[in-house]
């Protein structure tokens, strides 16, 4: 299963450790999801990432304390991906 990232927005802590949340869809499927990028998670929390038989990385969202959701579920929950990262002074 290949992933095509179609939109990225920076995220605020603590997810900034992983680079952010992504809006993406799987190749051949128009349904959009919100999730993290396995390569970014692997760099800071390798125990939350595995590799499938097909060679692609996958993320164990339970290990992150997150739930992968469709974009529609994410929006319906009232959450939004910020367009800017808060800067502390």
Protein Blocks (a to p, Z undefined) as FASTA:
>chain_A
ZZddfbdcddddfklmnopacddddehiabdcddddfklmmmmmmmlpccdfkopacddf
klnopacddfklmmmnopacdfbdcddZZ
